[in-house]
Amino acid sequence: MTIEYTPGPLLEAARTTPTVLWNDSADPDELRQSISFGGVGATCNPTIAYTCINQKKERWIPRIKEIAEENPTLSESEIGWQVVREMSIEGAKLYEDIFEEHKGRNGRLSVQTDPRLARSAKALADQAEEFSRLAKNIIVKIPATKTGIEAIEDATYRGVSINVTVSFTVAQAVAAGEAIERGLKRREAEGKDVSTMGPVVTLMGGRLDDWMKIVAKRERLFVDPGIFEWSGVAALKRAYHEFQARGLRARVLSAAFRNVMHWSELVGGDLVVSPPFAWQKLINDSGYKVVSKIDDEVDPRIMKALLEIPEFRRAYEPDGMAIEEFETFGATVRTLRGFMKSDEDLDGLVRDVIMPQP
């Protein structure tokens, strides 16, 4: 694929720093535009997949009908997930050359495991292995819950490149990074290749911001609301430096954008930043001058205010939560429920196609 690059801050950062750009969508049109900004990968989740299908009904509705007619015994959910598979395979093709150039570290498209499997580590690992076979450059998302951490190690050991998701805290990120490391070391001990694997650990900074705002309202905290715009940034910086100090080979990935600092404050780090395309366009049109900020500390006054809030300390400290607490953390519950709702919405869309209202 011939790429016509679009000059701007994103391309400059991609060419002058170790920080790489991925796109938070599986829509092929958005992926092509992101690649022109220097993008070298893509993330996705059930909500994004449903939105992509819903926004391109002229293409996917006929395909849903075809799948249903060709497979009369498939359930609504199975039909919907087949569409997600096909969308993912198409998107992955756009990154094949980048995958080869980067030797597997980039050039990947993410497919998320079914959130309804979240209670079974084996089911998650099995589906991750299946999805990894859709294309050579697929990376598979598994949530950073207690069950998910077990599945992450198992799937990594099986040779699956993992993108950890439903992760909002430094404790989750570190636990997931260490699980990946255990899986990689088990493979290496058996003489199995890990040279082209490219695991990442997402920290959904914007969703941590969201959760802290909910906590502040719930607990009637009298604080400057602007401090919460820094919650995710602070956690991402802490997680990045923890990974460096511990020698973890997985990279941190910044996702769930709520402000431009989820990119600008991380530039310079050997990590991945994955904004939705609308955020990429805003950043690239801004005229921002690229500066390495990964080692810049968050303003001490902001950190002091944040660290006075127990819920933020849980999110910020590497030992702030036990692994058993991951799946009951507020942002985890809200996000998993949201992903499950998106699966239900996709089921409903399929139902309306194969069994329209009379």
C-alpha positions as CSV (number, residue, x, y, z in Angstrom):
1,M,0.0,0.0,0.0
2,T,1.4,3.4,-1.0
3,I,1.1,5.9,1.8
4,E,0.7,9.6,1.4
5,Y,1.8,11.0,4.7
6,T,0.1,14.1,6.3
7,P,2.6,16.4,8.0
8,G,1.7,17.4,11.5
9,P,2.5,16.8,15.2
10,L,1.5,13.2,15.1
11,L,3.8,12.3,12.2
12,E,6.6,14.4,13.8
13,A,6.3,12.5,17.1
14,A,6.2,9.2,15.3
15,R,9.4,10.0,13.4
16,T,11.4,11.7,16.1
17,T,10.5,9.9,19.3
18,P,9.9,6.2,20.4
19,T,6.2,7.0,20.9
20,V,4.0,5.3,18.4
21,L,0.4,6.1,17.2
22,W,-2.4,3.6,16.9
23,N,-6.0,4.3,16.0
24,D,-8.9,3.5,18.3
25,S,-11.2,2.1,15.6
26,A,-11.5,-0.8,13.2
27,D,-13.2,1.3,10.5
28,P,-11.0,0.9,7.3
29,D,-11.5,4.5,6.2
30,E,-10.3,5.8,9.6
31,L,-7.4,3.4,9.6
32,R,-6.2,4.6,6.3
33,Q,-6.3,8.2,7.4
34,S,-4.5,7.3,10.7
35,I,-1.7,5.6,8.8
36,S,-1.2,8.8,6.8
37,F,-0.6,10.5,10.2
38,G,2.1,7.9,11.0
39,G,-0.2,5.4,12.7
40,V,1.1,1.9,12.9
41,G,-1.7,-0.1,14.6
42,A,-5.2,-0.1,15.8
43,T,-7.3,-0.9,18.9
44,C,-11.0,-1.7,19.1
45,N,-13.7,-2.9,21.6
46,P,-17.3,-4.0,21.4
47,T,-18.6,-0.5,21.6
48,I,-16.4,0.7,18.8
49,A,-17.2,-2.4,16.7
50,Y,-20.9,-1.9,17.1
51,T,-20.6,1.8,16.2
52,C,-18.6,1.0,13.1
53,I,-21.2,-1.6,11.9
54,N,-24.0,0.8,12.7
55,Q,-22.4,3.7,10.8
56,K,-21.8,1.6,7.7
57,K,-25.2,-0.1,7.5
58,E,-25.2,0.1,3.7
59,R,-22.3,-2.4,3.8
60,W,-22.9,-4.6,6.8
61,I,-26.7,-5.1,6.8
62,P,-26.5,-7.0,3.5
63,R,-23.6,-9.0,4.8
64,I,-25.5,-9.9,8.0
65,K,-28.3,-11.2,5.8
66,E,-25.9,-13.3,3.8
67,I,-24.3,-14.8,6.9
68,A,-27.7,-15.6,8.3
69,E,-28.8,-17.3,5.0
70,E,-25.6,-19.2,4.6
71,N,-25.6,-20.4,8.3
72,P,-29.2,-21.0,9.3
73,T,-28.2,-22.5,12.7
74,L,-26.1,-19.6,13.9
75,S,-27.4,-17.5,16.8
76,E,-27.7,-13.7,16.7
77,S,-24.5,-13.3,18.7
78,E,-22.6,-15.7,16.5
79,I,-23.7,-13.8,13.4
80,G,-22.7,-10.5,14.9
81,W,-19.3,-11.8,16.0
82,Q,-18.7,-13.1,12.4
83,V,-19.1,-9.6,11.2
84,V,-16.6,-8.4,13.7
85,R,-14.2,-11.0,12.6
86,E,-14.6,-10.0,8.9
87,M,-14.2,-6.3,9.8
88,S,-11.0,-7.1,11.8
89,I,-9.5,-9.2,9.0
90,E,-10.1,-6.4,6.5
91,G,-8.5,-3.8,8.9
92,A,-5.5,-6.0,9.6
93,K,-4.6,-6.2,5.9
94,L,-4.0,-2.5,5.9
95,Y,-1.2,-3.0,8.4
96,E,0.6,-6.0,6.9
97,D,3.5,-4.1,5.5
98,I,3.9,-2.2,8.7
99,F,3.8,-5.5,10.7
100,E,6.7,-6.9,8.6
101,E,8.7,-3.6,8.8
102,H,8.4,-3.5,12.6
103,K,8.9,-7.3,13.0
104,G,5.6,-7.8,14.8
105,R,6.0,-5.0,17.4
106,N,3.6,-2.7,15.5
107,G,1.3,-3.2,12.5
108,R,-1.3,-5.0,14.6
109,L,-5.1,-4.6,14.8
110,S,-6.8,-5.5,18.1
111,V,-9.8,-7.8,18.4
112,Q,-11.4,-8.0,21.9
113,T,-12.5,-11.2,23.5
114,D,-16.3,-11.5,24.2
115,P,-16.9,-9.7,27.5
116,R,-19.5,-12.3,28.3
117,L,-16.7,-14.8,28.7
118,A,-15.1,-12.7,31.5
119,R,-15.7,-15.3,34.2
120,S,-13.7,-18.1,32.6
121,A,-9.9,-17.8,32.1
122,K,-9.9,-20.8,29.8
123,A,-12.7,-19.5,27.6
124,L,-10.9,-16.2,27.3
125,A,-7.5,-17.8,26.4
126,D,-9.2,-20.2,24.0
127,Q,-11.0,-17.3,22.2
128,A,-7.8,-15.3,22.2
129,E,-6.0,-18.1,20.5
130,E,-8.8,-18.5,17.9
131,F,-8.8,-14.7,17.2
132,S,-5.0,-14.6,16.8
133,R,-5.4,-17.0,13.9
134,L,-7.6,-14.6,11.9
135,A,-4.5,-12.9,10.6
136,K,-0.8,-12.9,11.3
137,N,-1.0,-9.4,12.7
138,I,-3.9,-9.7,15.1
139,I,-3.4,-8.7,18.7
140,V,-6.1,-9.8,21.2
141,K,-7.7,-7.9,24.1
142,I,-8.3,-9.6,27.4
143,P,-9.5,-7.6,30.5
144,A,-7.3,-6.9,33.5
145,T,-9.5,-8.7,36.0
146,K,-8.4,-11.5,38.4
147,T,-9.7,-14.1,35.8
148,G,-8.3,-12.0,33.0
149,I,-4.8,-11.9,34.4
150,E,-4.8,-15.7,34.5
151,A,-6.0,-15.8,30.9
152,I,-3.4,-13.2,29.8
153,E,-0.5,-15.4,31.0
154,D,-2.0,-18.5,29.5
155,A,-2.7,-16.9,26.1
156,T,0.8,-15.3,26.0
157,Y,2.3,-18.7,26.7
158,R,0.3,-20.1,23.8
159,G,1.9,-17.4,21.5
160,V,-0.8,-14.8,21.4
161,S,0.2,-11.2,21.4
162,I,-2.1,-9.6,24.0
163,N,-3.5,-6.1,24.4
164,V,-4.6,-5.9,28.0
165,T,-7.9,-3.9,28.3
166,V,-10.4,-2.8,31.0
167,S,-7.4,-1.5,32.8
168,F,-7.4,1.9,34.7
169,T,-4.9,1.6,37.5
170,V,-1.2,1.2,37.9
171,A,-1.8,-2.0,39.9
172,Q,-3.8,-3.6,37.1
173,A,-1.2,-2.5,34.5
174,V,1.7,-3.9,36.5
175,A,-0.1,-7.2,37.3
176,A,-0.9,-7.6,33.6
177,G,2.6,-6.7,32.5
178,E,4.0,-9.3,34.9
179,A,1.6,-11.9,33.7
180,I,2.7,-11.3,30.1
181,E,6.3,-11.5,31.3
182,R,5.6,-14.9,32.9
183,G,4.0,-16.2,29.7
184,L,6.9,-15.0,27.6
185,K,9.5,-16.6,29.9
186,R,7.6,-19.9,29.9
187,R,7.7,-19.9,26.1
188,E,11.4,-19.1,26.1
189,A,12.1,-21.8,28.6
190,E,10.7,-24.3,26.2
191,G,12.6,-22.9,23.2
192,K,9.5,-21.2,21.7
193,D,9.9,-18.0,19.7
194,V,8.8,-14.7,21.2
195,S,10.8,-12.4,18.8
196,T,7.8,-11.3,16.8
197,M,5.3,-11.0,19.6
198,G,4.1,-7.4,20.4
199,P,2.1,-7.3,23.7
200,V,0.8,-4.0,25.1
201,V,-0.9,-3.1,28.3
202,T,-3.6,-0.5,27.9
203,L,-4.4,2.0,30.7
204,M,-7.7,3.7,29.9
205,G,-6.7,7.1,31.3
206,G,-9.9,8.9,30.3
207,R,-12.1,6.3,32.0
208,L,-10.1,6.8,35.2
209,D,-10.7,10.6,34.8
210,D,-14.4,9.8,34.5
211,W,-14.5,7.5,37.5
212,M,-12.7,10.1,39.7
213,K,-15.3,12.7,38.7
214,I,-18.1,10.2,39.7
215,V,-16.3,9.6,43.0
216,A,-16.0,13.3,43.7
217,K,-19.7,13.8,43.1
218,R,-20.7,10.8,45.1
219,E,-18.5,11.7,48.1
220,R,-19.3,15.5,47.8
221,L,-15.7,16.4,47.6
222,F,-14.9,20.1,47.5
223,V,-12.0,20.2,45.1
224,D,-11.0,21.9,41.8
225,P,-12.6,19.6,39.2
226,G,-9.7,20.4,36.9
227,I,-7.4,18.1,38.9
228,F,-9.3,15.1,37.6
229,E,-8.2,15.8,34.0
230,W,-4.8,14.8,35.2
231,S,-5.8,11.5,36.9
232,G,-5.2,9.4,33.9
233,V,-2.0,11.2,32.9
234,A,-0.5,10.7,36.3
235,A,-1.4,7.0,36.3
236,L,-0.1,6.5,32.8
237,K,3.2,8.2,33.6
238,R,3.6,6.1,36.8
239,A,2.7,2.9,35.0
240,Y,5.3,3.7,32.2
241,H,8.1,4.3,34.7
242,E,7.2,1.2,36.7
243,F,7.4,-0.9,33.5
244,Q,10.8,0.6,32.7
245,A,12.1,-0.1,36.2
246,R,10.8,-3.6,36.3
247,G,12.1,-4.5,32.8
248,L,8.7,-5.5,31.5
249,R,8.7,-6.1,27.8
250,A,5.1,-5.2,27.1
251,R,4.5,-1.5,26.3
252,V,2.0,0.7,28.0
253,L,-0.8,1.9,25.8
254,S,-2.8,5.1,26.4
255,A,-6.5,4.9,25.5
256,A,-9.9,6.3,26.3
257,F,-9.1,9.9,25.3
258,R,-10.7,12.7,27.2
259,N,-8.2,15.5,26.5
260,V,-5.1,16.1,24.4
261,M,-2.8,15.5,27.4
262,H,-3.4,11.7,27.0
263,W,-1.1,12.1,24.0
264,S,1.1,15.2,24.6
265,E,2.1,14.4,28.2
266,L,3.3,10.9,27.1
267,V,5.3,11.8,24.0
268,G,8.9,10.6,24.3
269,G,8.1,7.3,26.0
270,D,8.6,4.0,24.3
271,L,4.8,3.4,24.4
272,V,1.7,3.4,22.3
273,V,-0.9,6.2,22.2
274,S,-4.3,5.2,20.6
275,P,-6.7,8.1,20.2
276,P,-10.0,7.9,18.2
277,F,-9.5,9.4,14.8
278,A,-11.4,12.6,15.7
279,W,-8.8,13.3,18.4
280,Q,-6.0,12.6,16.0
281,K,-7.4,15.1,13.5
282,L,-7.7,17.7,16.3
283,I,-4.1,17.1,17.4
284,N,-2.7,17.1,13.8
285,D,-4.5,20.3,12.8
286,S,-3.3,22.1,16.0
287,G,0.2,23.3,15.0
288,Y,1.4,21.9,18.4
289,K,5.2,21.7,18.7
290,V,6.3,18.3,19.7
291,V,8.1,18.1,23.1
292,S,9.2,15.1,25.0
293,K,7.2,15.2,28.3
294,I,7.1,11.6,29.5
295,D,9.6,12.4,32.2
296,D,7.9,15.6,33.3
297,E,6.2,15.3,36.6
298,V,2.6,16.3,37.1
299,D,2.4,19.6,39.0
300,P,3.0,18.8,42.7
301,R,0.0,20.9,43.7
302,I,-2.3,18.7,41.4
303,M,-0.7,15.5,42.7
304,K,-1.1,16.6,46.3
305,A,-4.8,17.2,45.7
306,L,-5.2,13.9,43.9
307,L,-3.3,11.9,46.5
308,E,-5.6,13.2,49.3
309,I,-8.4,11.2,47.6
310,P,-8.3,7.5,48.7
311,E,-9.8,6.2,45.5
312,F,-7.0,7.9,43.4
313,R,-4.3,6.4,45.7
314,R,-5.8,3.0,44.9
315,A,-5.4,3.7,41.2
316,Y,-2.0,5.4,41.4
317,E,0.1,3.2,43.7
318,P,1.5,-0.1,42.2
319,D,0.3,-1.9,45.3
320,G,-2.9,0.2,45.6
321,M,-5.2,-2.8,45.0
322,A,-5.0,-6.5,45.4
323,I,-5.7,-8.6,42.3
324,E,-9.0,-9.7,43.8
325,E,-10.2,-6.1,43.8
326,F,-9.6,-5.5,40.1
327,E,-13.1,-6.6,38.9
328,T,-15.0,-4.7,41.6
329,F,-13.2,-1.4,40.9
330,G,-15.8,1.1,39.8
331,A,-14.3,1.9,36.4
332,T,-14.0,-1.8,35.7
333,V,-17.6,-2.6,36.5
334,R,-18.8,0.4,34.4
335,T,-16.7,-0.5,31.4
336,L,-17.5,-4.3,31.4
337,R,-21.2,-3.5,31.7
338,G,-20.8,-1.0,28.8
339,F,-19.1,-3.6,26.7
340,M,-21.7,-6.2,27.5
341,K,-24.4,-3.7,26.5
342,S,-22.7,-3.1,23.2
343,D,-22.8,-6.9,22.6
344,E,-26.5,-6.8,23.4
345,D,-27.0,-3.9,21.0
346,L,-25.2,-5.8,18.2
347,D,-27.5,-8.8,18.9
348,G,-30.4,-6.5,18.6
349,L,-29.2,-5.1,15.3
350,V,-28.8,-8.6,13.9
351,R,-32.2,-9.5,15.2
352,D,-33.8,-6.6,13.4
353,V,-32.1,-7.8,10.2
354,I,-33.0,-11.5,10.3
355,M,-36.3,-11.1,12.1
356,P,-37.7,-7.6,11.2
357,Q,-40.7,-6.2,13.0
358,P,-43.9,-7.1,11.0
